[in-house]
Each structure stands twice: as structure tokens, then as C-alpha cells.
């Protein structure tokens, strides 16, 4: 259920990001400020699903579908974050900010696989 909720939150955040980037609605700054927290919440739900099913095989009932939903939510949030970064920071600094974010997440993943899972 959390995986499905994560996907719907991600889709809503993506649509909101595109609407905020393409229109001149009032209150846009408040919405743009809240969007990264929405992305983080959705990705946290997806990561929780992936963590919960880390030791279960795809043969268990519903595991493969929920994993797919969680990965889809992470991918949708990545696209929405890219759109937001390019809209807010421009075509040069938006992708640079995304590259910094991906590098940070890679360091976190490397630390997780070397330090946490090795015990």
C-alpha cells in the first residue's frame, strides 16, 4: 500500500511541478518551496518498501509489484526534481545541482553497502 501511495504522491508532485513551471499562478513560491519535501516524503515511502522487502524473493506474493511501484516512484521523483531544479536554477545550474545530488546519494549508497550491510 505504501508503494502505491508513493507513486501517487510522486505523480501529483510531478504534475504540480510542471504546472508551477509553466504558469504564473499566485502563491507559486510557497508551492515551489514545499515541493522538495513532497519529493522526499514520496521517496522515503518507496525506500521503506524496498527496505522491507530486501530479503524476500520476487516469488513471494506482491513483492515484485511493490518493488516496481517503489522504483517507479523514485524515478518519477527524480524527473520532477530535475524539472524543478532546471526551472528554479536555469539550464546550466539545474543539471549541475542534480549531478551534485546524485553524487551525494551515491556516496550514501556506497556507505550503506560497505558499512551497514557488511555487518
QUILIN-V960657 format. One record per pair of residues at least 24 apart in sequence whose ideal C-beta (glycine too) atoms are under 10 Angstrom apart, sorted by the first residue. I is the first residue (numbers start at 1). J is the second residue. D is the distance in Angstrom with one decimal. If there is no record, write none. Layout:
BEGIN
{{I	J	D} {I	J	D}}
END
This chain:
BEGIN
{{1	45	9.7} {1	49	9.2} {1	66	8.6} {1	69	9.9} {2	44	9.6} {2	45	4.9} {2	46	7.9} {2	48	6.2} {2	49	5.3} {2	52	8.3} {2	66	8.1} {2	69	9.0} {2	70	8.3} {2	73	9.6} {3	45	7.4} {3	46	6.6} {3	48	9.0} {3	49	4.4} {3	50	8.7} {3	52	9.6} {3	53	9.2} {3	62	9.3} {3	65	7.8} {3	66	4.2} {3	67	7.7} {3	68	8.2} {3	69	3.7} {3	70	4.7} {3	71	9.1} {3	72	8.6} {3	73	7.0} {4	45	9.6} {4	49	9.4} {4	65	9.2} {4	66	8.0} {4	69	5.8} {4	70	9.5} {4	73	9.0} {5	41	9.8} {5	42	8.3} {5	45	6.1} {5	46	9.4} {5	49	9.6} {5	69	9.3} {5	73	8.8} {6	41	8.5} {6	42	4.9} {6	43	7.6} {6	44	8.3} {6	45	3.9} {6	46	4.3} {6	47	8.9} {6	48	8.5} {6	49	7.0} {6	66	9.7} {6	69	7.0} {6	70	6.3} {6	72	8.7} {6	73	4.0} {6	74	8.3} {6	76	9.1} {6	77	8.6} {7	42	8.0} {7	45	9.2} {7	46	8.0} {7	68	9.5} {7	69	5.1} {7	70	8.1} {7	71	9.8} {7	72	5.7} {7	73	4.6} {7	74	9.7} {7	75	9.9} {7	76	7.0} {7	77	9.7} {8	42	8.6} {8	69	9.7} {8	73	8.6} {8	76	10.0} {9	38	6.5} {9	39	8.7} {9	41	6.6} {9	42	4.1} {9	43	9.4} {9	45	7.2} {9	46	9.3} {9	73	7.5} {9	76	9.2} {9	77	8.6} {10	38	8.6} {10	39	7.6} {10	41	9.7} {10	42	4.6} {10	43	8.0} {10	45	9.2} {10	46	7.9} {10	69	9.8} {10	72	7.7} {10	73	4.4} {10	74	8.0} {10	75	8.4} {10	76	3.9} {10	77	4.9} {10	78	9.3} {10	79	8.9} {10	80	6.9} {11	42	9.2} {11	72	9.4} {11	73	8.6} {11	76	6.2} {11	77	9.7} {11	80	9.0} {12	38	7.7} {12	42	8.8} {12	76	9.8} {12	80	9.6} {13	37	9.7} {13	38	4.6} {13	39	5.8} {13	41	9.0} {13	42	6.5} {13	73	9.9} {13	76	7.9} {13	77	6.8} {13	79	10.0} {13	80	5.2} {13	81	9.0} {13	84	9.0} {14	38	10.0} {14	39	9.3} {14	42	9.9} {14	76	5.6} {14	77	7.8} {14	79	6.4} {14	80	4.1} {14	81	9.5} {14	83	7.5} {14	84	9.6} {15	80	8.7} {16	80	8.3} {16	84	9.6} {17	77	9.9} {17	79	8.9} {17	80	4.7} {17	81	8.2} {17	82	9.3} {17	83	5.0} {17	84	5.1} {17	85	10.0} {17	87	7.6} {18	79	9.9} {18	80	8.1} {18	83	6.4} {18	84	9.5} {18	87	9.1} {20	83	9.3} {20	84	8.1} {20	87	7.5} {20	88	9.7} {21	83	6.1} {21	84	7.4} {21	86	8.3} {21	87	4.1} {21	88	8.7} {22	83	9.9} {22	87	8.9} {32	84	7.1} {32	87	8.1} {32	88	6.7} {35	80	7.5} {35	81	8.5} {35	83	9.8} {35	84	5.9} {35	88	9.7} {36	77	9.9} {36	80	9.6} {36	81	7.4} {36	84	7.3} {36	85	9.6} {38	77	8.7} {38	80	8.7} {39	73	9.9} {39	74	9.8} {39	76	9.3} {39	77	4.7} {39	78	8.7} {39	80	6.2} {39	81	5.6} {39	84	8.1} {40	77	8.5} {40	81	9.7} {41	77	9.6} {42	70	9.9} {42	73	5.6} {42	74	8.3} {42	76	8.1} {42	77	5.5} {42	80	9.0} {43	70	9.2} {43	73	7.0} {43	74	5.7} {43	76	9.7} {43	77	5.2} {43	78	8.7} {43	81	9.3} {43	105	9.9} {45	70	7.9} {45	73	7.3} {46	70	3.9} {46	71	7.4} {46	72	8.4} {46	73	4.2} {46	74	5.2} {46	75	9.5} {46	76	9.5} {46	77	7.9} {47	73	9.4} {47	74	7.7} {49	73	8.6} {50	74	8.5} {54	117	9.3} {78	102	8.6} {78	105	9.8}}
END
